Amino acid sequence: MTVPPPERLPKVLRQTRVVLYVQSLLSILGGVLLVAAVSSLGDGADTTALLLLGVASILFALPLLVCAIKLRDRLPWVRTTALVFEWITVASGALGLLMSLVQGAVPTGILSLVLGVLVLQSLMKAEVREWFAGRASLPG
């Protein structure tokens, strides 16, 4: 008995997978750089909040990385997990952007906001929901 080859990931989900990889790798890199920068400051400054932010960035990125890796497997929890984390990303990015604009500072978080919206719009499509449920096959 032969095992059927894995189904090719539909185009919309291939693009989503790339965005998930980019998001998670940028978050991990940013977290590692922040932790390294905080560690080099020494004991004189109160850096607990920055250290926690760096660690949180790394921990937040890991589920997105797992989702990017497991996207091909059509597991419903992958879509659900990615949606939850992307809604958090979009809400956080929108709040950060709003706070920056109110304070007159340079707007930050625009990239995370845009990437989060891109992932959300693709994962919320009806054909993607059906593909994850195993009821439909998306065109490649």
Secondary structure, DSSP 8 states (H G I E B T S, - for coil): ----------HHHHHHHHHHHHHHHHHHHHHHHHHHHHHHH-SSS--HHHHHHHHHHHHHHHHHHHHHHHGGGT-HHHHHHHHHHHHHHHHHHHHHHHHHHHHT-----HHHHHHHHHHHHHHTSHHHHHHHHTS-----
